[in-house]
Amino acid sequence: MPETVLDTFEIKRLDILDARGNADPALMPPLGGAEIKKMYEYLAIARTFDDRALSMQREGRIGTYASIRGQEASQVGSALAFDKKDLIFPSYRESGVFIARDYPLHMLFQFWSGDERGMKVPGDINIFPICISVSTHLPHAAGAAAAAVYKKEKTAVAAYFGDGATSKGDFHEGMNLAGVFNAPAVFICQNNQYAISMPRSRQTAAKTIAQKAVAYGFKGIQVDGNDVFAVYRATKEAVENAKAGGGPTLIECYTYRLSDHTTADDASRYRSREEVEYWLARDPIARLRLYMEKQGLSGGKYEEEVREKAESLVDDGIKKMEETGPAEPQDMFTYTYQGPTARLSAQIRSFSPGAV
Ligand SMILES: Cc1ncc(C[n+]2csc(CCOP(=O)(O)OP(=O)(O)O)c2C)c(N)n1
């Protein structure tokens, strides 16, 4: 008779940098001044990109856009912890991840203006196209991670998703598959407290999202998602553990979406001003700025230079996107699969006979 096996579990939370810009030296990841500055510069580009994308949508120059305001540290901090050859599977709210991977900004703007050429990912950037359908990319990420084991490659694979995505079957399938195959997957859940208007409390009865990892046999950790150092450190450890054969990790970045769900939403209909103000006081970029001031890493013209550089990069991206010219309607079918499936071919023929 097999013995009964029981286990005990604990979910940890990692906080390093507080809202006043003080970092716990015992927990600080080993980052030099130049690396911290680089982090800050990516955060600044991400915020500028986001601001401009929102204005561009209001001006009718791009389509519906999903803002990342408030979630920049969760995105930039985690993305910088991966090596260039690691694979990333993003959802639609990951502009900061794309930016930290040096994705061409004009292509991001193209995507958000409905031009699928923007997701023709350059060969040297290991990121998959944006996945709009909630959590369907999680099994893909788990599969890619299992494939890395099979091919004996030292590659970690990231999947990014929201708290709402954890209610889908795909989340279970991806997590379960990754656990069973001991795959080098890092599941990064940005718990921004809402899935459109659905609060996190209606998403799961569990106290944390991180604890869901326990059921799949691997580590789960909650981090302050507005603390770029905590996010970076937890992700770096997960990546190293994955590559050393230690299997997957689920990281819950506890954060907040400061903007509407998308430009098609009005968040003031389902959340209070006090709640938003609580989170505004915990802004991820402002706290890194305070830290850098205290450490003597900024000062002089640094702030101004960072802002000017971010604005000029984003403006160049917009200019290049607008100069590219409109896409062909059938482009929307072109960049998803290696070649069109039979069903897609039939759809394309229905509006453009003889096209496929
Ligand atoms: C399969 C699927 N069902 C429904 C939707 C519509 N939808 C878009 S975003 C969203 C909420 C997702 O919330 P969450 O996973 O928490 O991510 P967030 O948008 O907060 O980043 C829903 C239901 C979708 N895109 N895909």
PDBQT file of the ligand as one rigid body, heavy atoms in Angstrom, charges set to zero:
ROOT
HETATM    1  C1  LIG A 401     -11.056  34.352 -23.663  1.00  0.00    +0.000 C 
HETATM    2  C2  LIG A 401     -11.458  35.767 -23.399  1.00  0.00    +0.000 A 
HETATM    3  N1  LIG A 401     -12.581  36.022 -22.708  1.00  0.00    +0.000 NA
HETATM    4  C3  LIG A 401     -12.949  37.301 -22.470  1.00  0.00    +0.000 A 
HETATM    5  C4  LIG A 401     -12.200  38.339 -22.928  1.00  0.00    +0.000 A 
HETATM    6  C5  LIG A 401     -12.611  39.795 -22.649  1.00  0.00    +0.000 C 
HETATM    7  N2  LIG A 401     -11.693  40.361 -21.693  1.00  0.00    +0.000 N 
HETATM    8  C6  LIG A 401     -10.698  41.165 -22.077  1.00  0.00    +0.000 A 
HETATM    9  S1  LIG A 401      -9.760  41.654 -20.820  1.00  0.00    +0.000 SA
HETATM   10  C7  LIG A 401     -10.696  40.831 -19.692  1.00  0.00    +0.000 A 
HETATM   11  C8  LIG A 401     -10.350  40.883 -18.227  1.00  0.00    +0.000 C 
HETATM   12  C9  LIG A 401      -9.043  40.260 -17.934  1.00  0.00    +0.000 C 
HETATM   13  O1  LIG A 401      -8.632  40.631 -16.643  1.00  0.00    +0.000 OA
HETATM   14  P1  LIG A 401      -7.224  40.217 -16.045  1.00  0.00    +0.000 P 
HETATM   15  O2  LIG A 401      -6.893  38.832 -16.461  1.00  0.00    +0.000 OA
HETATM   16  O3  LIG A 401      -7.274  40.488 -14.601  1.00  0.00    +0.000 OA
HETATM   17  O4  LIG A 401      -6.189  41.169 -16.773  1.00  0.00    +0.000 OA
HETATM   18  P2  LIG A 401      -6.115  42.759 -16.827  1.00  0.00    +0.000 P 
HETATM   19  O5  LIG A 401      -6.949  43.201 -18.007  1.00  0.00    +0.000 OA
HETATM   20  O6  LIG A 401      -6.612  43.301 -15.538  1.00  0.00    +0.000 OA
HETATM   21  O7  LIG A 401      -4.686  43.058 -17.069  1.00  0.00    +0.000 OA
HETATM   22  C10 LIG A 401     -11.735  40.167 -20.335  1.00  0.00    +0.000 A 
HETATM   23  C11 LIG A 401     -12.730  39.356 -19.635  1.00  0.00    +0.000 C 
HETATM   24  C12 LIG A 401     -11.021  38.032 -23.658  1.00  0.00    +0.000 A 
HETATM   25  N3  LIG A 401     -10.204  38.962 -24.131  1.00  0.00    +0.000 N 
HETATM   26  N4  LIG A 401     -10.672  36.731 -23.855  1.00  0.00    +0.000 NA
ENDROOT
TORSDOF 0
